[in-house]
Amino acid sequence: MLYQHRNDFVKGFTQRYRIHALVWYEQHENMESAILREKEVKYGSAMPR
């Protein structure tokens, strides 16, 4: 998947804004845990409820 994004094969954010540098990567068991972790990183430990 990373190859496709770097080479603009996938339409979306990376292609539109030409952002291709991967800064951080984490693997998760399921989508729910990935979304929860993304919110933790975005908002810090004081997540809005």
Backbone hydrogen bonds, N-H to C=O, Kabsch-Sander energy under -0.5 kcal/mol:
donor,donor_aa,acceptor,acceptor_aa,energy
5,H,1,M,-2.0
6,R,2,L,-2.6
7,N,3,Y,-1.6
8,D,5,H,-1.4
9,F,4,Q,-2.9
10,V,4,Q,-0.8
11,K,9,F,-0.6
16,R,12,G,-2.8
17,Y,13,F,-2.5
18,R,14,T,-0.7
19,I,14,T,-1.1
20,H,18,R,-0.6
22,L,20,H,-0.6
23,V,21,A,-0.6
34,A,30,N,-1.5
35,I,31,M,-2.5
36,L,32,E,-2.3
37,R,33,S,-2.2
38,E,34,A,-2.2
39,K,35,I,-2.1
40,E,36,L,-2.0
41,V,37,R,-2.4
42,K,38,E,-2.4
43,Y,39,K,-2.9
44,G,40,E,-1.6
46,A,43,Y,-0.5
47,M,45,S,-1.3
